[in-house]
Amino acid sequence: MFDPTTIVWYAAICGALAALAPSLGTRNRRILVGAVVGIVAASLLPPVRAALGL
């Protein structure tokens, strides 16, 4: 079964990144920024879930 919290979390993060991506410069820089955002998002999800009681 899919976890709706995880889906909504990553949808929000990816949506924000996509909104900013054209202004981030070269493809390599966008890949790097995307990787960093993914690591930060994955690191923040457990405390966010705990704070929301999920």
C-alpha positions as CSV (number, residue, x, y, z in Angstrom):
1,M,0.0,0.0,0.0
2,F,1.2,3.5,-0.7
3,D,2.0,5.9,2.1
4,P,0.1,9.1,1.4
5,T,2.3,11.2,3.7
6,T,5.4,10.2,1.7
7,I,3.7,10.9,-1.6
8,V,2.5,14.3,-0.6
9,W,5.9,15.2,1.0
10,Y,7.9,14.3,-2.2
11,A,5.3,15.9,-4.4
12,A,5.7,19.2,-2.6
13,I,9.5,19.0,-2.6
14,C,9.7,18.1,-6.3
15,G,7.1,20.7,-7.2
16,A,9.1,23.4,-5.5
17,L,12.3,22.2,-7.1
18,A,10.7,22.1,-10.6
19,A,9.4,25.7,-10.1
20,L,13.0,26.8,-9.4
21,A,14.9,24.5,-11.8
22,P,15.1,26.8,-14.9
23,S,16.8,29.4,-12.8
24,L,19.5,27.1,-11.4
25,G,21.8,27.1,-14.5
26,T,23.5,24.2,-16.1
27,R,22.2,20.6,-16.2
28,N,25.0,19.4,-13.8
29,R,24.1,22.1,-11.3
30,R,20.4,21.2,-11.5
31,I,21.3,17.5,-10.9
32,L,23.5,18.4,-7.9
33,V,20.7,20.7,-6.4
34,G,18.2,17.9,-7.0
35,A,20.3,15.4,-5.2
36,V,20.9,17.7,-2.3
37,V,17.2,18.5,-2.0
38,G,16.4,14.8,-2.1
39,I,18.8,14.1,0.7
40,V,17.5,16.9,2.8
41,A,13.8,15.9,2.1
42,A,14.5,12.3,3.0
43,S,16.3,13.4,6.2
44,L,13.5,15.7,7.3
45,L,10.5,13.4,6.6
46,P,10.8,11.3,9.8
47,P,10.8,14.3,12.2
48,V,8.0,15.9,10.2
49,R,5.9,12.7,10.5
50,A,6.6,12.5,14.2
51,A,5.6,16.1,14.7
52,L,2.3,15.4,12.9
53,G,1.7,12.2,14.8
54,L,1.8,10.0,11.6
